Amino acid sequence: MRPAWALAGSPLQRKLGIDDSPDKMLQDMLAAGLFLNHVELAKRVAEKCSEAVQWTIDYLGVEYRDALVQFGGHSVPRSYQTTNGSGAGIVNAELKKLEELGVSVETKRKFARLLQDESGRVKGVEILDNYKFPSESSGQSKFIKAKKAVVLAAGGFGRDLELRMIQDPRLNEEVDCTNQPGATGEALLEALRVGAMPVQLCWIQLGPWAGPDEEGFGVVPQFSVPAACPWGIIVDPETGKRFVNELTDRKRKADAILETGHPAVNLCDSLGAEKVPPGFLERGLEKKSIRKFDTIDDLAGFYEIPAGALKETIARYNSFVKKGVDSDFGKPIPGDAQPLTHPPFYAARLWPKVHHCMGGVRINTSAQVIGLNGEAIPGLYAAGEVTGGIHGACRLGSVATADCIVFGRIAGQNAAREQAWG
Ligand SMILES: Cc1cc2nc3c(=O)[nH]c(=O)nc-3n(C[C@H](O)[C@H](O)[C@H](O)COP(=O)(O)OP(=O)(O)OC[C@H]3O[C@@H](n4cnc5c(N)ncnc54)[C@H](O)[C@@H]3O)c2cc1C
């Protein structure tokens, strides 16, 4: 699973003969989001993502691969990936552009407080300079005056155990997380303190492609998403049976795995394993989070799956592959799929981990933060994972980058148009 971002109706889709539109993407986002999405915000992402990717190409010089990926819950392949296979393909291009523009990026500074005037207009921030994460006693207080406005882009709070357990008590310390350690919620709480309206904070996404045999994001997602889900199956080791459409959205898949009460086993054969991006299979095998077997009997023995039941499941799935129709779970079988008969076989255990916060502060389509009174808080904008409502109950894979860049640009443009003050 190289980092990817979704856009609808792209030139690459037209070249590959894929029929897509912003409306189709919006419908996918709403279906995955259980229709809890704030439709006007989701619509803005679906409508503006093509323009945003073009901006990264034309203005930032980002390069993308000449192929599209279909993530779970998307009705067609629509996700772009950078040629270097990493989000750094975008971030480094942004940093280079900032340098060209003479904008300095300050690190080791912790955002502490929003500063307002008597009318409530946000006029600056208090920070801790020389802050050393996570030492709360480090850093010196400093005040920074905003020339025009403040844009909050502090991300989600997946690593903030206290806040995430307040929102969803099931997500205790035993549930691992794919995020970096700084994915904490104090900036979100500060926005709430100045009166921002919270939206859907308890909708915290679990990544169903994560493995319990490694920490954090790891390499299992690189096996499961591009290879073992499209070109393989997920089984319950207790029964040897499939129990979910391997290409459904993250929420449905995570819920289905959790319902079994124990890790699932995701497997594919050597043809499927060819789809794993270079290097990841080897790393998974080395870490033992991915395993290799010469026969299905060996695989069943290792994971203590009833071998007869597993063989029956594979034979049934292979018959679906031949017909191109999954009569049990409605998985869209990839056009070039082959029956699972080509040893060696590869497998990994799956157990969901905290991945994305769908909730956050309420914004409008101009990226202004909306207060409890329904009015925009003057001088305060927000974009990205710190905002809520765009994805409803479940963010589709590769739509976070689309959301962040679309609303990041809107927030930046509108903040720049604000009247300078003081
Ligand atoms: C492993 C992984 C893989 C992913 N892959 C994809 C993908 O392929 N496609 C996709 O669309 N999405 C993907 N996502 C989701 C996507 O990366 C995030 O939703 C997105 O990066 C959020 O961007 P952001 O700018 O809102 O916040 P972030 O990128 O999280 O940036 C916010 C920054 O603010 C910092 N911060 C927080 N609080 C403070 C504070 N008080 N003071 C100072 N700094 C603070 C944080 O430490 C962080 O550095 C992935 C996420 C993870 C974890």
The ligand as an SDF file (V2000), in Angstrom:
LIG
                    3D

 53 58  0  0  0  0  0  0  0  0999 V2000
    0.7610    5.1820    8.1970 C   0  0  0  0  0  0  0  0  0  0  0  0
   -0.2330    6.0630    7.5050 C   0  0  0  0  0  0  0  0  0  0  0  0
   -0.4330    5.9360    6.1330 C   0  0  0  0  0  0  0  0  0  0  0  0
   -1.3600    6.7590    5.4810 C   0  0  0  0  0  0  0  0  0  0  0  0
   -1.5220    6.6310    4.1250 N   0  0  0  0  0  0  0  0  0  0  0  0
   -2.4180    7.4160    3.4980 C   0  0  0  0  0  0  0  0  0  0  0  0
   -2.5920    7.3350    2.0860 C   0  0  0  0  0  0  0  0  0  0  0  0
   -1.9430    6.5500    1.4140 O   0  0  0  0  0  0  0  0  0  0  0  0
   -3.4980    8.1670    1.5130 N   0  0  0  0  0  0  0  0  0  0  0  0
   -4.2560    9.0610    2.2350 C   0  0  0  0  0  0  0  0  0  0  0  0
   -5.0510    9.7900    1.6450 O   0  0  0  0  0  0  0  0  0  0  0  0
   -4.0810    9.1580    3.5740 N   0  0  0  0  0  0  0  0  0  0  0  0
   -3.2020    8.3770    4.2170 C   0  0  0  0  0  0  0  0  0  0  0  0
   -3.0450    8.4910    5.5740 N   0  0  0  0  0  0  0  0  0  0  0  0
   -3.7970    9.5280    6.3040 C   0  0  0  0  0  0  0  0  0  0  0  0
   -3.1410   10.8720    6.0810 C   0  0  0  0  0  0  0  0  0  0  0  0
   -1.7270   10.7030    6.0340 O   0  0  0  0  0  0  0  0  0  0  0  0
   -3.4780   11.8410    7.2070 C   0  0  0  0  0  0  0  0  0  0  0  0
   -4.8660   11.9230    7.3740 O   0  0  0  0  0  0  0  0  0  0  0  0
   -2.9200   13.2070    6.8580 C   0  0  0  0  0  0  0  0  0  0  0  0
   -1.5000   13.1670    6.8080 O   0  0  0  0  0  0  0  0  0  0  0  0
   -3.3340   14.2620    7.8700 C   0  0  0  0  0  0  0  0  0  0  0  0
   -2.7130   15.4640    7.4650 O   0  0  0  0  0  0  0  0  0  0  0  0
   -2.7990   16.7410    8.3650 P   0  0  0  0  0  0  0  0  0  0  0  0
   -1.9960   17.7720    7.6570 O   0  0  0  0  0  0  0  0  0  0  0  0
   -4.2000   17.0380    8.7100 O   0  0  0  0  0  0  0  0  0  0  0  0
   -2.0810   16.3260    9.7110 O   0  0  0  0  0  0  0  0  0  0  0  0
   -0.6490   15.6550    9.9500 P   0  0  0  0  0  0  0  0  0  0  0  0
   -0.0290   15.2110    8.6880 O   0  0  0  0  0  0  0  0  0  0  0  0
   -0.8580   14.6510   11.0470 O   0  0  0  0  0  0  0  0  0  0  0  0
    0.2020   16.8800   10.4680 O   0  0  0  0  0  0  0  0  0  0  0  0
   -0.1080   17.5320   11.6790 C   0  0  0  0  0  0  0  0  0  0  0  0
    1.1850   17.8570   12.3810 C   0  0  0  0  0  0  0  0  0  0  0  0
    0.9150   18.7120   13.4920 O   0  0  0  0  0  0  0  0  0  0  0  0
    1.6590   18.2700   14.5940 C   0  0  0  0  0  0  0  0  0  0  0  0
    1.0330   18.7350   15.8340 N   0  0  0  0  0  0  0  0  0  0  0  0
   -0.0560   18.2570   16.4840 C   0  0  0  0  0  0  0  0  0  0  0  0
   -0.2950   18.9930   17.5830 N   0  0  0  0  0  0  0  0  0  0  0  0
    0.6530   19.9590   17.6340 C   0  0  0  0  0  0  0  0  0  0  0  0
    0.9440   21.0240   18.5340 C   0  0  0  0  0  0  0  0  0  0  0  0
    0.2050   21.2350   19.6230 N   0  0  0  0  0  0  0  0  0  0  0  0
    2.0090   21.8220   18.2690 N   0  0  0  0  0  0  0  0  0  0  0  0
    2.7800   21.6140   17.1700 C   0  0  0  0  0  0  0  0  0  0  0  0
    2.5630   20.6180   16.2800 N   0  0  0  0  0  0  0  0  0  0  0  0
    1.5030   19.8150   16.5160 C   0  0  0  0  0  0  0  0  0  0  0  0
    1.6650   16.7690   14.4480 C   0  0  0  0  0  0  0  0  0  0  0  0
    2.6800   16.1710   15.2090 O   0  0  0  0  0  0  0  0  0  0  0  0
    1.8840   16.6280   12.9460 C   0  0  0  0  0  0  0  0  0  0  0  0
    3.2350   16.6910   12.6320 O   0  0  0  0  0  0  0  0  0  0  0  0
   -2.1190    7.6890    6.2370 C   0  0  0  0  0  0  0  0  0  0  0  0
   -1.9170    7.8170    7.6100 C   0  0  0  0  0  0  0  0  0  0  0  0
   -0.9980    7.0090    8.2490 C   0  0  0  0  0  0  0  0  0  0  0  0
   -0.8120    7.1660    9.7400 C   0  0  0  0  0  0  0  0  0  0  0  0
  1  2  1  0
  2  3  1  0
  2 52  2  0
  3  4  2  0
  4  5  1  0
  4 50  1  0
  5  6  2  0
  6  7  1  0
  6 13  1  0
  7  8  2  0
  7  9  1  0
  9 10  1  0
 10 11  2  0
 10 12  1  0
 12 13  2  0
 13 14  1  0
 14 15  1  0
 14 50  1  0
 15 16  1  0
 16 17  1  0
 16 18  1  0
 18 19  1  0
 18 20  1  0
 20 21  1  0
 20 22  1  0
 22 23  1  0
 23 24  1  0
 24 25  2  0
 24 26  1  0
 24 27  1  0
 27 28  1  0
 28 29  2  0
 28 30  1  0
 28 31  1  0
 31 32  1  0
 32 33  1  0
 33 34  1  0
 33 48  1  0
 34 35  1  0
 35 36  1  0
 35 46  1  0
 36 37  1  0
 36 45  1  0
 37 38  2  0
 38 39  1  0
 39 40  1  0
 39 45  2  0
 40 41  1  0
 40 42  2  0
 42 43  1  0
 43 44  2  0
 44 45  1  0
 46 47  1  0
 46 48  1  0
 48 49  1  0
 50 51  2  0
 51 52  1  0
 52 53  1  0
M  END
$$$$
